[in-house]
Amino acid sequence: MTQKTLAELETTLGANLKQLRLSRNTDQHTLAEQAGVSTRALQSLENGEGSSLQTLVKVVRALGRESWFDTIAPVATINPMTMVAKAAPRQRARRKPSKS
């Protein structure tokens, strides 16, 4: 499995954001206005030409997909160390008494 380059990732992310915008029948000017960014900043983001994290967050928020950020680094709900502490102590197997 080959990893995508940074440019490929930016292009894919931009294309996905553009597709989401188009699926909502919103033009760039309107979304840029809703997000509080310039139309040029939105164009750069959609074209994978690099953008600031702040622009990305504002655009994703304006598209109503802010929950997407929660999937980047989800909080662990199970702590393995807690599970070990709560586990019952292991018991050794016993030999059956031999019949002499």
C-alpha positions in Angstrom: 0.0 0.0 0.0 1.5 3.3 -1.0 0.9 6.4 0.9 -0.4 9.5 -0.8 1.8 12.5 -1.0 0.8 15.7 0.8 -0.2 17.3 -2.5 -2.5 14.3 -3.3 -4.1 14.5 0.2 -4.7 18.2 -0.2 -6.2 17.6 -3.7 -8.5 14.8 -2.4 -9.6 16.9 0.6 -10.3 19.9 -1.6 -12.2 17.8 -4.1 -14.3 16.3 -1.3 -15.1 19.7 0.1 -16.0 21.0 -3.4 -18.3 18.0 -4.0 -20.0 18.6 -0.6 -20.5 22.2 -1.5 -22.0 21.3 -4.9 -24.2 18.7 -3.4 -25.8 21.5 -1.3 -26.2 23.6 -4.4 -24.1 26.4 -3.0 -21.7 28.6 -5.0 -18.2 29.5 -3.8 -19.1 33.1 -3.1 -22.0 32.1 -0.8 -20.0 29.5 1.1 -17.0 31.8 1.5 -19.3 34.5 2.9 -21.0 32.0 5.3 -17.5 30.7 6.4 -16.1 34.2 6.8 -13.2 33.6 4.3 -12.4 35.1 1.0 -13.6 33.4 -2.2 -9.9 33.1 -3.2 -9.1 31.2 0.0 -12.0 28.8 -0.6 -10.9 28.3 -4.2 -7.4 27.5 -3.0 -8.7 25.0 -0.5 -10.9 23.3 -3.1 -8.1 23.2 -5.6 -5.7 21.6 -3.1 -3.3 24.5 -3.4 -2.8 24.8 0.3 -4.7 26.7 2.8 -4.6 27.6 6.5 -6.0 25.3 9.1 -8.3 28.2 10.1 -9.8 28.4 6.6 -10.3 24.6 6.6 -12.1 24.7 10.0 -14.3 27.7 9.0 -15.3 26.1 5.7 -16.1 22.7 7.3 -18.1 24.4 10.0 -20.0 26.4 7.4 -20.8 23.2 5.6 -22.2 21.8 8.9 -19.6 19.0 9.1 -17.8 20.1 12.2 -18.3 16.7 13.8 -15.9 15.3 11.2 -13.0 16.7 13.3 -14.0 14.3 16.1 -13.1 11.4 13.9 -9.5 12.5 13.5 -8.4 11.5 17.0 -11.3 9.9 18.9 -11.1 9.7 22.6 -10.5 6.2 23.9 -13.5 4.9 25.8 -11.8 1.9 27.1 -8.6 2.2 29.1 -6.6 -1.1 28.9 -4.9 -0.4 32.3 -8.3 -0.2 34.0 -9.3 -3.5 32.5 -6.1 -5.2 33.8 -6.7 -3.7 37.3 -10.3 -5.0 37.4 -9.4 -8.5 36.0 -9.7 -11.5 38.3 -6.4 -12.9 39.4 -5.2 -15.8 37.3 -5.2 -19.3 38.8 -2.6 -21.9 38.0 -3.7 -25.2 36.7 -3.5 -28.0 39.2 -2.3 -31.5 38.6 -4.8 -34.2 39.2 -3.7 -36.4 42.1 -2.1 -39.6 40.9 -3.7 -42.8 41.8 -1.0 -45.0 43.4 
